[in-house]
Amino acid sequence: MGDAAIPKPRILVVFSQDFAESFVDDVRNKFPDAEVNFLTLQPEDRIPADIVKNSHIVVTGRNLPEPDDAKHIKFIHFFSAGLDKVIHDPVLTDSAIPVTTSSGIHGPPIAEWTLLNWLVASRKYNITYENQKKHIWGSGNDYASGIQDHVGKKVGILGYGSIGRQIARVAISLGLTVYAYTASPKPTPESRRDPHYIIPGTGDADGTLPNSWHHGTSKEALHEFLSLGLDHVVVSLPLTPSTTHLLGAEEFAVLASNKNPKHRNPYLTNISRGKVIDQDALIASLKSGELSGAALDVTDPEPLPTDNELWDAPNIQISPHVSALGEEYFVRSFDVVRENLERVRDGVPLINEYKRGRGY
């Protein structure tokens, strides 16, 4: 953890846009025993050495200091949960400076985004929306065919972290059964606990919601999981070399061939990173009807080009990587900073600390 905690830490907040004065005041009030300074930089700019050397904690979107300027820094905190955009920066690859993420704050908004898209698809909301614009009342026959609710359905969550756990909580309230999949085994109650920051009243801190836990890094283990008769698959994984194009034509075929014959074909939701899915294979699966639909908050590439075939794939719902956004976002990220500042003072391990070598 470095040197002993200092009496009045200096927190440097760096972002690519100016925060509203009211928010700046709120942040400073959140840290009454610290000095909080704000700096606006272009996304790719390094933080100037003289400013870094006058700070103890850095809170940032993407801007980073030079490692030699930041050896004294207690920790660098990122507003994001994933670090794929800075994963090759020398601060992460060539230094031991503690780095923390905002993992844990995204669960509620992303779970609501997921639920929104499931219900838009399952309740044929687009018909309602278009008819309202045209002032058409419509017939019940326009809606009834093919509509099923979620009671008795199954959802498999690939990556049972903070986001996946809140999705599980919401899914169970709809009557779904949850199945969790992780890379490493989680055989004990202690191993199934959520080690990250948790917004009070959310998630699955003890890991008790899944009907069963599954794990593995092999294609065989993944296919076994996809053979459970899942109605929904939610992708909530970090992007690493091993998860790139994790789901493709073979996986969609396994998923569809094991579906419950009385249910709609499986539905895919991706809120992780676009490259986790073979996008061409997804388009083909949607066109063939192998998958009944997909909700994507992430694509490959981003922004998605206007002429990309994915836009016009059947039963697709695309949003521009905004599922985590909300007025609470930055407030909650600073809640993580506050907890870690207390941990520095107490000399205990940081929460949400990035583990070098694992990629998250």
Stockholm file with secondary structure:
# STOCKHOLM 1.0

chainA/1-360         MGDAAIPKPRILVVFSQDFAESFVDDVRNKFPDAEVNFLTLQPEDRIPADIVKNSHIVVTGRNLPEPDDAKHIKFIHFFSAGLDKVIHDPVLTDSAIPVTTSSGIHGPPIAEWTLLNWLVASRKYNITYENQKKHIWGSGNDYASGIQDHVGKKVGILGYGSIGRQIARVAISLGLTVYAYTASPKPTPESRRDPHYIIPGTGDADGTLPNSWHHGTSKEALHEFLSLGLDHVVVSLPLTPSTTHLLGAEEFAVLASNKNPKHRNPYLTNISRGKVIDQDALIASLKSGELSGAALDVTDPEPLPTDNELWDAPNIQISPHVSALGEEYFVRSFDVVRENLERVRDGVPLINEYKRGRGY
#=GR chainA/1-360 SS CCSCCCSSCEEEEEESSCCCHHHHHHHHHHCTTSEEEEEECCTTCCCCHHHHTTCSEEEESSCCCCGGGCTTCSEEEESSSCCTTTTTSHHHHSCCCCEECCTTSSHHHHHHHHHHHHHHHHTTHHHHHHHHHTTCCCCTHHHHTTCCCSTTCEEEEESCSHHHHHHHHHHHHHTCEEEEEESSCCCSTTTTSCCSCCCTTCSCTTCCCCSEEEECSSHHHHHHHHTSCCSEEEECCCCCTTTTTCBCHHHHHHHHHTSCTTSCCCEEEECSCGGGBCHHHHHHHHHHTSSSEEEESCCSSSSCCTTCGGGGSTTEEECSSCTTCSTTHHHHHHHHHHHHHHHHHHTCCCTTBCCTTTTC
#=GC SS_cons         CCSCCCSSCEEEEEESSCCCHHHHHHHHHHCTTSEEEEEECCTTCCCCHHHHTTCSEEEESSCCCCGGGCTTCSEEEESSSCCTTTTTSHHHHSCCCCEECCTTSSHHHHHHHHHHHHHHHHTTHHHHHHHHHTTCCCCTHHHHTTCCCSTTCEEEEESCSHHHHHHHHHHHHHTCEEEEEESSCCCSTTTTSCCSCCCTTCSCTTCCCCSEEEECSSHHHHHHHHTSCCSEEEECCCCCTTTTTCBCHHHHHHHHHTSCTTSCCCEEEECSCGGGBCHHHHHHHHHHTSSSEEEESCCSSSSCCTTCGGGGSTTEEECSSCTTCSTTHHHHHHHHHHHHHHHHHHTCCCTTBCCTTTTC
//
